[in-house]
Amino acid sequence: LAKMAAEDDLGKIYGYQWRKFNDNTETGDQLKNVIETIKKDPTSRRLIISAWNPNQLHEMALPPCVIGYEFLCYPETNTIDIIWAQRSVDSFLGLPFDFAEAALFLTLVCKETGYVPGKVIGMLGNCHIYENCIEQVKEQLTRIPHKLPTVEITNWKSIWDWHYTDFELKNYESDGKLTASVAV
């Protein structure tokens, strides 16, 4: 794998591929293309964003686990579903984040296009629990799930001007964190 510029630099992964696939800022902006297509042709079967770019895997710290998204738009109900595809799933540490990220991504795309979020659907391959997480998983399984929180977007201008500080998580409850080391 390529040596990255800094320890916290993941290289040309995820957001880079969404906006500059193959280093192309004109036709490689997959997010812009999806949003424009939803607005012009919402029933298109080409509402896809790919993070998997074989031409640039060597420029990524790790190959992406989440390899892509497909948006299914239903004008008759004014909803959009998102399907996220994941090649490798750390079921304890990664999956909760990946699910929340896909739901927030869907929420932002809907806010930009005037639709309402529908279903969040995961296509998950190679799901696993690492040995160093077994005790934490056992503890998690003893806990009773809480009611799901909601997200309120504040200070909205557009998806292009959005910042993580522009949303508020409401009614979040937890039993406290369980920590484990990420296995690579």
Phi, psi and omega per residue, in radians:
L1 nan 2.603 -3.097
A2 -1.133 2.565 3.034
K3 -1.340 2.209 -3.099
M4 -1.445 2.815 -3.097
A5 -1.138 -0.588 -3.131
A6 -2.569 2.842 -3.102
E7 -1.015 -0.601 -3.108
D8 -1.663 0.256 -3.141
D9 -1.722 2.003 -3.135
L10 -1.480 -0.102 -3.135
G11 1.468 -2.675 -3.011
K12 -1.522 1.106 -3.081
I13 -2.076 2.862 3.068
Y14 0.744 -1.867 -3.048
G15 -0.956 -0.604 3.108
Y16 -1.062 -0.807 -3.133
Q17 -1.190 -0.609 3.122
W18 -1.065 -0.661 -3.005
R19 -1.849 -0.359 -3.064
K20 -2.462 0.809 -3.096
F21 -0.884 2.240 -3.079
N22 0.989 0.598 3.118
D23 1.117 0.358 -3.078
N24 -1.806 1.947 -3.115
T25 -1.497 -0.210 3.138
E26 -1.563 -1.109 -3.103
T27 -1.680 -0.147 -3.093
G28 -1.561 0.104 3.128
D29 -1.474 1.492 -3.067
Q30 -1.115 -0.663 -3.138
L31 -1.112 -0.831 3.112
K32 -1.053 -0.752 -3.141
N33 -1.088 -0.735 3.132
V34 -1.131 -0.807 -3.115
I35 -1.107 -0.785 3.110
E36 -1.098 -0.673 3.127
T37 -1.188 -0.703 3.084
I38 -1.019 -0.724 -3.119
K39 -1.212 -0.602 -3.082
K40 -1.659 -0.662 -3.015
D41 -2.497 1.212 -2.980
P42 -1.065 -0.382 -3.134
T43 -1.615 0.204 3.085
S44 -0.988 2.504 3.066
R45 -1.693 0.359 -3.102
R46 -2.114 0.506 -3.117
L47 -1.544 1.261 -2.981
I48 -2.219 2.434 3.018
I49 -2.178 2.181 -3.101
S50 -1.919 2.348 3.015
A51 -1.758 -0.200 -3.095
W52 -1.550 1.937 3.132
N53 -2.241 1.686 -3.104
P54 -0.982 -0.491 -3.134
N55 -1.227 -0.321 -3.082
Q56 -2.199 0.235 3.115
L57 -1.010 -0.607 -3.141
H58 -1.212 -0.184 3.112
E59 -1.813 0.261 3.131
M60 -2.020 2.525 3.119
A61 -1.063 -0.709 3.054
L62 -2.498 2.636 3.031
P63 -1.100 2.512 -3.097
P64 -1.113 2.396 3.040
C65 -1.356 -0.831 3.033
V66 -1.436 2.023 -3.029
I67 -1.718 -0.213 3.089
G68 3.032 3.006 -3.131
Y69 -2.330 2.528 2.977
E70 -2.229 2.358 3.112
F71 -1.846 2.284 3.103
L72 -1.971 1.951 -3.017
C73 -1.793 2.312 -3.120
Y74 -2.163 1.555 -3.116
P75 -1.017 -0.552 -3.095
E76 -1.146 -0.449 3.088
T77 -1.984 0.003 -3.136
N78 1.028 0.623 -3.134
T79 -2.147 2.765 3.015
I80 -2.295 2.330 2.979
D81 -1.753 2.721 3.023
I82 -2.153 2.380 2.997
I83 -1.978 2.166 3.046
W84 -1.950 2.402 3.140
A85 -1.882 2.312 -3.082
Q86 -2.327 2.226 -3.081
R87 -1.429 -0.477 -3.077
S88 -2.540 2.291 -3.008
V89 -2.287 1.955 2.952
D90 -1.373 1.687 -2.957
S91 -1.078 -0.510 -3.123
F92 -1.505 -0.929 -3.055
L93 -1.543 -0.670 -3.011
G94 -1.563 -0.753 -2.998
L95 -1.019 -0.765 3.106
P96 -1.032 -0.713 3.097
F97 -1.148 -0.785 -3.102
D98 -1.073 -0.700 3.107
F99 -1.129 -0.816 3.138
A100 -1.103 -0.690 3.138
E101 -1.120 -0.772 3.127
A102 -1.106 -0.711 3.125
A103 -1.142 -0.727 3.106
L104 -1.177 -0.707 3.095
F105 -1.028 -0.815 3.096
L106 -1.039 -0.766 3.136
T107 -1.032 -0.763 -3.128
L108 -1.180 -0.739 3.107
V109 -1.108 -0.726 3.103
C110 -1.112 -0.758 3.136
K111 -1.048 -0.707 -3.125
E112 -1.225 -0.564 -3.030
T113 -1.807 -0.069 3.105
G114 1.478 0.292 3.118
Y115 -1.802 3.051 3.115
V116 -1.942 2.401 3.113
P117 -1.086 2.382 3.067
G118 -1.842 -2.130 -3.074
K119 -1.558 2.612 2.976
V120 -1.938 2.026 -3.014
I121 -2.104 2.235 3.124
G122 -1.895 2.351 2.970
M123 -1.895 1.785 -2.940
L124 -1.942 2.128 3.086
G125 -1.890 2.708 3.079
N126 0.827 1.000 3.087
C127 -1.359 2.361 -3.082
H128 -2.652 2.799 2.997
I129 -2.158 2.172 -3.140
Y130 -1.298 2.591 -3.104
E131 -0.983 -0.610 -3.109
N132 -1.272 0.011 3.140
C133 -1.975 0.006 -3.019
I134 -1.012 -0.805 -3.113
E135 -1.132 -0.685 3.113
Q136 -1.161 -0.667 3.104
V137 -1.128 -0.741 3.097
K138 -1.036 -0.747 3.100
E139 -1.108 -0.779 -3.136
Q140 -1.017 -0.690 -3.107
L141 -1.184 -0.288 3.094
T142 -1.488 -0.209 -3.059
R143 -1.503 2.550 3.101
I144 -1.611 2.199 -3.110
P145 -1.074 2.529 3.070
H146 -1.605 2.897 3.024
K147 -1.068 2.472 -3.110
L148 -1.188 2.479 3.087
P149 -1.329 3.005 3.049
T150 -2.104 2.813 3.126
V151 -1.991 2.290 3.052
E152 -2.032 2.110 3.111
I153 -1.483 2.228 3.133
T154 -2.020 2.792 3.036
N155 0.954 0.744 -3.079
W156 -1.399 2.229 2.975
K157 -2.020 -1.001 3.065
S158 -2.932 2.960 3.100
I159 -1.097 -0.455 -3.112
W160 -1.350 -0.320 -3.137
D161 -2.013 0.248 -3.058
W162 -1.424 2.526 3.078
H163 -2.295 2.687 -3.102
Y164 -1.028 -0.373 3.114
T165 -1.373 -0.064 -3.091
D166 -1.597 0.345 3.030
F167 -2.451 2.744 -3.140
E168 -2.251 2.272 3.080
L169 -1.517 2.122 -3.064
K170 -1.890 2.483 3.048
N171 1.026 0.671 3.098
Y172 -1.453 2.227 3.080
E173 -2.210 2.525 3.061
S174 -2.597 2.899 3.088
D175 -1.684 0.204 -3.100
G176 1.728 2.700 -3.026
K177 -1.382 2.640 2.983
L178 -1.997 2.213 -3.075
T179 -1.872 2.574 3.067
A180 -2.735 2.739 3.126
S181 -1.430 2.468 3.065
V182 -1.279 2.306 3.067
A183 -1.731 2.330 -3.131
V184 -1.996 nan nan
